């Protein structure tokens, strides 16, 4: 049985840790290889290898590099096979046994083009064949290599970090807070319900929905509202003048919720119970094993990485001729900085006293949570806009994960209350909704992923890594738990 074979392999590697790097590379390579990824349980093996890496003390960066390299090699071999056997894929064994999968892969590649290499790495049904199809369709190898590396950089943490953390936790024999699993289960259920509610409401506001058509008919009855509807509708011929009802609704709803939370935080004590309970939970959870991950996540929301990301996005849009998009990114950056600074000074709410060097600014709302929310929400909106309405939720879900991780890291490190990060997320969503709605009237042509955009993404990733490395000693000193 597979489980017995996997257990034997794991036991052997535990006794021969020198082969662990090679095992990570070969497993990732096989999992990414055409068709082989369907036969071999690569995900399960990678989890076991990553857990073993964490348990044996292999540096997490080394584990990520070996797995990422294997993924790049696996897709590269698949691409070469596709290029070599183009025109004969449907007749070759064992590919001939997967006619339906090859057809779906071809349709996926025709629809998404080069970016299908990035998207396909995270989609199980087409993942093993997209590089194969890319080669068969004569995609330029330099372009494929760039897409391949970019997707591997995102793929490696998603597949390796969960197992690595489990293995590290077993090695450290961590004492977890009481009721941890109950709290995690409840939190997961609440987040799932919120996601479902938000996505359901967004679907109900999409163009063509009953609510959308009702609002459109109502606004057409009056000159002023009809002018407003036409002014803020997209000018893309293919979109039929789509009005940003979802974005405006998000901006208004999140803004109202933020103002409600701000009023409660400023004039009552209703929020203090939850704030204190969250504080106690994260104090009990804090452990040297989790500190590096929390420091890395909180660095994503630091001002310089966000400014660098926004500057690269502005420069990319300007270079490609999307001047209105560049202007709105700049507007989002400026509005976020002004509102966070002004609101912090206005509310003047003190931070928790749980770090060696408490940040000088006030606590509410969290600037990190607001900044990363605006950055990720606007990025998700530009990406999702190029897909069908019913597919957009996947991108919003994906880009919301860094927001949650940054928000959790701020509470884990003891520099923000729960109400701070919730307020920051709500403020960020409100800003993003209004910025995206404003941009709709300039939304004339699709914004496709191209070589310039990919290079900008790679440069931002390199800057992020460089920033974390250079800033690490200061971050460790700043966020160290106070000596008791």
C-alpha positions as CSV (number, residue, x, y, z in Angstrom):
1,X,0.0,0.0,0.0
2,X,1.0,3.6,-0.6
3,X,0.9,4.5,3.1
4,X,3.3,1.6,4.0
5,X,5.6,2.6,1.2
6,X,5.6,6.3,2.3
7,X,6.2,5.3,5.9
8,X,9.2,3.2,4.8
9,X,10.6,6.0,2.8
10,X,10.2,8.5,5.6
11,X,11.8,6.2,8.1
12,X,14.8,5.6,5.7
13,X,15.2,9.4,5.2
14,X,15.1,10.0,8.9
15,X,18.1,7.7,9.3
16,X,19.8,9.2,6.2
17,X,19.1,13.0,6.4
18,X,21.8,13.8,3.9
19,X,19.4,12.5,1.2
20,X,16.5,14.7,2.2
21,X,17.4,17.6,-0.1
22,X,17.5,15.2,-3.1
23,X,14.2,13.6,-2.0
24,X,12.6,17.0,-1.9
25,X,13.9,17.9,-5.4
26,X,12.9,14.6,-6.9
27,X,9.5,14.5,-5.3
28,X,8.7,18.1,-6.5
29,X,10.1,17.2,-10.0
30,X,7.8,14.1,-10.2
31,X,4.8,15.9,-8.9
32,X,5.2,18.6,-11.6
33,X,6.1,16.1,-14.4
34,X,3.5,15.5,-17.1
35,X,1.1,12.7,-16.2
36,X,3.4,11.4,-13.5
37,X,1.9,14.0,-11.2
38,X,-1.5,12.3,-11.5
39,X,-0.1,8.8,-10.6
40,X,2.3,9.6,-7.8
41,X,0.8,11.1,-4.6
42,X,3.2,14.0,-4.8
43,X,1.3,16.2,-2.3
44,X,1.3,13.6,0.4
45,X,5.0,12.8,-0.1
46,X,6.0,16.5,-0.2
47,X,4.2,17.0,3.1
48,X,6.0,14.1,4.7
49,X,9.4,15.3,3.3
50,X,8.7,18.9,4.5
51,X,7.7,17.6,8.0
52,X,10.9,15.6,8.1
53,X,12.9,18.6,7.1
54,X,11.4,20.7,9.9
55,X,12.0,17.9,12.4
56,X,15.6,17.4,11.4
57,X,16.5,21.1,11.5
58,X,17.0,21.7,7.8
59,X,16.7,25.5,7.2
60,X,13.3,26.4,5.8
61,X,15.0,28.4,3.0
62,X,16.9,25.4,1.9
63,X,13.8,23.2,1.8
64,X,12.0,25.9,-0.2
65,X,14.9,26.2,-2.7
66,X,15.2,22.4,-3.3
67,X,11.4,22.0,-3.7
68,X,11.2,25.0,-6.0
69,X,14.1,23.8,-8.1
70,X,12.4,20.4,-8.5
71,X,9.2,22.1,-9.6
72,X,11.0,24.2,-12.2
73,X,12.8,21.1,-13.5
74,X,9.6,19.1,-13.7
75,X,7.8,21.7,-15.7
76,X,10.8,22.3,-17.8
77,X,11.0,18.6,-18.8
78,X,7.3,18.6,-19.5
79,X,7.7,21.7,-21.7
80,X,10.6,20.0,-23.6
81,X,8.5,16.8,-24.1
82,X,5.6,18.9,-25.5
83,X,7.9,20.7,-27.9
84,X,9.6,17.5,-29.0
85,X,6.3,15.5,-29.5
86,X,4.0,18.3,-30.7
87,X,1.3,17.0,-33.0
88,X,1.6,13.5,-31.6
89,X,0.6,13.9,-27.9
90,X,-2.8,12.4,-28.3
91,X,-1.4,9.2,-29.9
92,X,1.6,8.6,-27.5
93,X,1.3,6.2,-24.5
94,X,0.5,7.0,-21.7
95,X,-0.8,10.3,-22.9
96,X,-3.3,8.6,-25.2
97,X,-5.1,7.4,-22.0
98,X,-5.8,10.9,-20.9
99,X,-7.4,12.4,-24.0
100,X,-9.9,14.4,-22.0
101,X,-7.2,15.9,-19.8
102,X,-5.2,16.9,-22.8
103,X,-8.2,18.6,-24.4
104,X,-9.0,20.5,-21.2
105,X,-5.3,21.6,-21.0
106,X,-5.4,22.8,-24.6
107,X,-8.6,24.8,-24.0
108,X,-7.1,26.3,-20.8
109,X,-3.9,27.3,-22.6
110,X,-5.8,28.9,-25.5
111,X,-8.0,30.9,-23.1
112,X,-5.2,32.1,-20.7
113,X,-2.1,32.1,-22.9
114,X,1.2,32.3,-21.2
115,X,-0.2,33.0,-17.7
116,X,-1.8,29.6,-17.8
117,X,1.7,28.3,-16.7
118,X,1.3,30.3,-13.5
119,X,-2.3,29.6,-12.9
120,X,-2.2,26.0,-13.9
121,X,0.5,25.1,-11.3
122,X,-2.2,25.7,-8.6
123,X,-5.1,24.0,-10.4
124,X,-5.1,20.2,-9.9
125,X,-7.2,19.1,-13.0
126,X,-4.8,20.7,-15.5
127,X,-1.6,21.1,-13.5
128,X,0.3,18.1,-15.0
129,X,-0.3,18.9,-18.6
130,X,-0.2,22.8,-19.0
131,X,3.7,22.9,-19.5
132,X,3.3,20.0,-21.9
133,X,0.7,21.9,-23.9
134,X,2.8,25.1,-23.7
135,X,5.6,23.3,-25.4
136,X,3.4,21.7,-28.0
137,X,1.9,25.2,-28.9
138,X,5.4,26.6,-29.5
139,X,5.5,29.0,-26.5
140,X,8.9,30.8,-26.6
141,X,11.1,29.1,-24.1
142,X,12.4,32.3,-22.5
143,X,8.9,33.4,-21.8
144,X,8.0,29.9,-20.4
145,X,11.1,29.9,-18.2
146,X,10.1,33.2,-16.7
147,X,6.5,32.1,-16.0
148,X,7.9,28.8,-14.7
149,X,10.2,30.4,-12.1
150,X,7.6,32.9,-11.0
151,X,5.0,30.2,-10.4
152,X,7.5,28.0,-8.5
153,X,8.3,30.9,-6.2
154,X,4.7,31.0,-5.1
155,X,4.1,27.2,-5.2
156,X,7.0,26.2,-2.9
157,X,5.8,28.0,0.2
158,X,2.2,26.8,-0.3
159,X,3.2,23.1,-0.5
160,X,6.3,23.1,1.9
161,X,5.6,25.4,4.8
162,X,2.6,23.5,6.3
163,X,4.5,20.3,6.6
164,X,7.7,22.1,7.7
165,X,5.9,23.8,10.5
166,X,4.3,20.5,11.7
167,X,7.7,18.8,11.7
168,X,9.3,21.7,13.6
169,X,6.5,21.7,16.1
170,X,7.1,18.0,16.8
171,X,10.8,18.6,17.3
172,X,10.2,21.5,19.7
173,X,7.5,19.6,21.6
174,X,5.5,22.9,21.8
175,X,3.0,23.3,24.6
176,X,0.0,24.8,22.8
177,X,-2.6,27.2,24.5
178,X,-5.7,25.5,26.0
179,X,-8.7,25.2,23.7
180,X,-6.5,26.0,20.7
181,X,-8.3,23.6,18.4
182,X,-11.7,24.8,19.5
183,X,-10.6,28.4,18.9
184,X,-9.1,27.6,15.5
185,X,-12.2,25.7,14.5
186,X,-14.5,28.5,15.6
187,X,-12.4,31.1,13.8
188,X,-12.2,29.0,10.6
189,X,-16.0,28.6,10.7
190,X,-16.5,32.4,11.1
191,X,-14.1,33.2,8.3
192,X,-15.7,30.6,6.0
193,X,-19.1,32.1,6.7
194,X,-17.8,35.7,6.1
195,X,-16.2,34.6,2.8
196,X,-19.4,32.9,1.7
197,X,-21.5,35.9,2.6
198,X,-19.1,38.4,0.8
199,X,-18.8,36.2,-2.3
200,X,-22.6,35.6,-2.3
201,X,-23.3,39.3,-2.1
202,X,-20.8,40.0,-4.8
203,X,-22.4,37.4,-7.1
204,X,-25.8,39.0,-6.4
205,X,-24.4,42.4,-7.6
206,X,-22.6,41.2,-10.7
207,X,-23.8,42.6,-14.1
208,X,-26.7,40.5,-15.3
209,X,-27.9,39.6,-11.8
210,X,-31.5,40.5,-10.7
211,X,-30.2,43.1,-8.2
212,X,-27.9,44.7,-10.7
213,X,-30.7,45.0,-13.3
214,X,-33.1,46.4,-10.7
215,X,-30.7,49.1,-9.6
216,X,-29.8,49.9,-13.3
217,X,-33.5,50.3,-14.1
218,X,-34.2,52.5,-11.1
219,X,-31.2,54.8,-11.8
220,X,-32.2,55.1,-15.4
221,X,-35.4,56.9,-14.3
222,X,-33.7,60.1,-13.2
223,X,-31.2,62.3,-15.1
224,X,-28.7,62.7,-12.3
225,X,-28.6,59.0,-11.3
226,X,-28.5,58.0,-15.0
227,X,-25.5,60.3,-15.5
228,X,-23.8,58.8,-12.5
229,X,-24.4,55.3,-13.8
230,X,-23.1,56.1,-17.2
231,X,-20.1,58.1,-15.9
232,X,-18.7,55.3,-13.7
233,X,-19.5,52.4,-16.1
234,X,-16.6,50.7,-17.9
235,X,-16.0,51.8,-21.4
236,X,-14.9,48.4,-22.7
237,X,-16.9,47.4,-25.7
238,X,-17.0,43.8,-24.6
239,X,-18.2,44.5,-21.1
240,X,-21.4,46.3,-22.2
241,X,-20.8,49.3,-19.9
242,X,-20.5,47.3,-16.7
243,X,-21.2,49.5,-13.6
244,X,-19.0,48.9,-10.5
245,X,-21.9,48.1,-8.3
246,X,-19.9,45.5,-6.3
247,X,-16.9,47.8,-5.8
248,X,-19.1,50.8,-4.6
249,X,-21.1,48.5,-2.3
250,X,-17.9,47.1,-0.8
251,X,-16.6,50.7,-0.3
252,X,-19.8,51.8,1.4
253,X,-20.4,48.7,3.5
254,X,-16.8,48.4,4.7
255,X,-16.7,52.2,5.5
256,X,-19.9,52.0,7.5
257,X,-18.6,49.0,9.5
258,X,-15.3,50.8,10.1
259,X,-17.0,53.9,11.4
260,X,-19.2,51.7,13.6
261,X,-16.2,49.9,15.1
262,X,-14.3,53.2,15.5
263,X,-17.3,54.7,17.4
264,X,-17.4,51.6,19.7
265,X,-13.6,51.7,20.3
266,X,-13.7,55.4,21.1
267,X,-16.7,55.8,23.2
268,X,-17.4,52.4,24.8
269,X,-15.7,49.4,26.4
270,X,-17.6,46.8,24.5
271,X,-14.6,45.7,22.4
272,X,-12.2,45.3,25.3
273,X,-13.2,41.8,26.3
274,X,-12.5,40.3,22.9
275,X,-9.3,42.4,22.7
276,X,-8.0,41.0,26.0
277,X,-9.0,37.4,25.2
278,X,-7.1,37.6,21.9
279,X,-4.1,39.2,23.7
280,X,-4.0,36.3,26.2
281,X,-4.3,33.7,23.4
282,X,-1.4,35.0,21.4
283,X,0.8,35.5,24.5
284,X,0.3,31.8,25.3
285,X,0.9,30.8,21.7
286,X,4.1,32.8,21.2
287,X,7.1,30.5,20.8
288,X,10.6,30.9,19.2
289,X,9.6,28.5,16.4
290,X,6.8,30.7,15.2
291,X,8.6,34.0,15.7
292,X,10.5,34.0,12.3
293,X,7.4,33.3,10.3
294,X,5.5,36.1,12.1
295,X,8.4,38.5,11.6
296,X,8.5,37.6,7.9
297,X,4.7,38.1,7.5
298,X,4.6,41.4,9.4
299,X,7.4,42.6,7.1
300,X,5.0,42.3,4.2
301,X,2.9,45.1,5.7
302,X,5.9,47.4,6.5
303,X,5.7,50.7,4.7
304,X,8.8,50.3,2.4
305,X,7.8,47.0,0.8
306,X,4.3,48.4,0.1
307,X,5.7,51.6,-1.3
308,X,8.1,49.7,-3.4
309,X,5.3,47.4,-4.7
310,X,3.1,50.4,-5.5
311,X,5.9,52.3,-7.2
312,X,6.7,49.3,-9.4
313,X,3.0,48.9,-10.3
314,X,2.8,52.6,-11.2
315,X,5.9,52.4,-13.3
316,X,4.7,49.2,-15.0
317,X,1.3,50.8,-15.8
318,X,2.9,54.0,-17.1
319,X,5.3,52.0,-19.3
320,X,2.4,50.0,-20.8
321,X,0.2,53.1,-21.3
322,X,-2.4,52.5,-18.6
323,X,-2.1,56.0,-17.2
324,X,-5.4,56.0,-15.3
325,X,-4.5,52.7,-13.6
326,X,-1.2,54.2,-12.5
327,X,-2.9,57.3,-11.2
328,X,-5.4,55.3,-9.2
329,X,-2.6,53.2,-7.6
330,X,-0.9,56.4,-6.6
331,X,-4.2,57.7,-5.3
332,X,-4.7,54.6,-3.2
333,X,-1.2,54.8,-1.7
334,X,-1.6,58.5,-0.8
335,X,-5.1,58.0,0.6
336,X,-4.1,55.1,2.7
337,X,-1.1,57.0,4.2
338,X,-3.1,60.1,4.9
339,X,-6.1,58.3,6.5
340,X,-4.1,55.9,8.6
341,X,-1.9,58.7,9.9
342,X,-4.8,61.1,10.6
343,X,-7.0,58.4,12.2
344,X,-4.3,57.2,14.5
345,X,-3.6,60.7,15.7
346,X,-7.3,61.4,16.0
347,X,-8.2,58.3,18.0
348,X,-5.0,58.1,20.0
349,X,-5.6,54.5,21.3
350,X,-2.6,53.0,23.1
351,X,-1.0,49.8,21.9
352,X,-0.6,46.6,23.9
353,X,2.6,46.6,25.9
354,X,4.0,43.3,24.8
355,X,7.2,44.0,22.9
356,X,10.6,45.1,23.9
357,X,10.4,48.3,21.8
358,X,6.8,49.5,21.3
359,X,6.2,51.4,18.0
360,X,5.9,55.1,18.4
361,X,2.6,55.5,16.6
362,X,-0.9,54.9,18.0
363,X,-2.7,51.6,17.7
364,X,-6.1,52.1,15.9
365,X,-6.4,51.4,13.0
366,X,-3.5,49.0,12.2
367,X,-1.4,50.6,9.4
368,X,0.0,47.2,8.4
369,X,-3.5,45.7,8.1
370,X,-4.8,48.7,6.1
371,X,-1.8,48.9,3.8
372,X,-1.6,45.2,2.9
373,X,-5.4,45.1,2.4
374,X,-5.3,48.0,-0.1
375,X,-2.3,46.5,-1.9
376,X,-3.7,43.1,-2.2
377,X,-7.3,44.1,-2.8
378,X,-6.4,46.4,-5.7
379,X,-4.0,43.7,-7.1
380,X,-6.8,41.1,-6.9
381,X,-9.3,43.5,-8.6
382,X,-7.0,44.1,-11.6
383,X,-6.3,40.4,-12.0
384,X,-9.9,39.2,-11.4
385,X,-11.3,41.8,-13.8
386,X,-9.9,39.8,-16.7
387,X,-11.9,36.7,-15.8
388,X,-15.5,35.7,-15.8
389,X,-17.6,37.0,-12.9
390,X,-18.0,33.5,-11.5
391,X,-14.3,32.9,-11.4
392,X,-13.2,36.1,-9.7
393,X,-13.8,34.9,-6.2
394,X,-10.8,32.5,-6.5
395,X,-8.4,35.4,-6.9
396,X,-10.0,37.4,-4.1
397,X,-9.7,34.4,-1.8
398,X,-6.0,33.9,-2.9
399,X,-5.0,37.5,-2.4
400,X,-6.8,37.7,0.9
401,X,-4.4,35.2,2.5
402,X,-1.5,37.6,2.9
403,X,-3.9,40.1,4.5
404,X,-5.0,37.5,7.1
405,X,-1.4,36.4,7.8
406,X,-0.2,40.0,8.3
407,X,-3.1,40.8,10.6
408,X,-2.5,37.7,12.7
409,X,1.3,38.5,12.9
410,X,0.5,41.9,14.3
411,X,-1.5,40.4,17.1
412,X,0.9,37.5,17.6
413,X,3.8,39.9,18.0
414,X,1.8,41.9,20.5
415,X,1.8,45.3,18.8
416,X,-2.0,45.5,18.0
417,X,-5.3,44.7,19.5
418,X,-7.9,42.5,17.6
419,X,-10.0,45.6,17.0
420,X,-7.0,47.4,15.4
421,X,-6.5,44.8,12.7
422,X,-10.2,44.4,12.1
423,X,-10.5,48.1,11.7
424,X,-7.5,48.2,9.4
425,X,-8.9,45.6,7.1
426,X,-12.3,47.3,7.0
427,X,-10.6,50.7,6.2
428,X,-8.5,49.1,3.5
429,X,-11.5,47.4,1.9
430,X,-13.4,50.7,1.9
431,X,-10.5,52.5,0.3
432,X,-10.0,49.8,-2.3
433,X,-13.7,49.6,-3.2
434,X,-13.9,53.4,-3.9
435,X,-10.6,53.4,-5.8
436,X,-11.6,50.5,-8.0
437,X,-15.1,52.1,-8.6
438,X,-13.4,55.4,-9.6
439,X,-11.1,53.5,-12.0
440,X,-14.1,51.8,-13.8
441,X,-14.8,54.9,-15.9
442,X,-11.3,54.6,-17.4
443,X,-11.4,50.8,-17.8
444,X,-11.2,50.7,-21.6
445,X,-9.0,47.7,-22.5
446,X,-8.0,44.4,-20.8
447,X,-4.8,44.4,-18.8
448,X,-3.0,41.2,-19.7
449,X,0.0,39.8,-17.9
450,X,3.1,40.4,-20.0
451,X,6.9,40.2,-19.7
452,X,7.2,43.6,-18.2
453,X,4.7,42.8,-15.5
454,X,6.4,39.6,-14.7
455,X,9.8,41.3,-14.4
456,X,8.2,43.9,-12.1
457,X,6.8,41.1,-9.9
458,X,10.2,39.3,-9.8
459,X,11.9,42.6,-8.9
460,X,9.4,43.2,-6.1
461,X,10.0,39.7,-4.8
462,X,13.8,40.3,-4.8
463,X,13.3,43.6,-3.1
464,X,11.1,41.9,-0.5
465,X,13.7,39.3,0.2
466,X,16.5,41.9,0.4
467,X,14.4,44.0,2.8
468,X,13.6,41.1,5.1
469,X,17.3,40.1,5.2
470,X,18.6,43.6,5.9
471,X,15.8,44.5,8.3
472,X,15.9,41.2,10.2
473,X,18.2,42.1,13.1
474,X,16.3,45.2,13.8
475,X,12.9,43.4,13.6
476,X,14.1,40.7,16.0
477,X,15.2,43.4,18.4
478,X,12.1,45.5,18.0
479,X,9.5,42.6,18.3
480,X,11.3,40.6,21.0
481,X,9.0,39.6,23.9
482,X,9.7,41.7,27.0
483,X,11.8,40.1,29.7
484,X,9.7,39.2,32.7
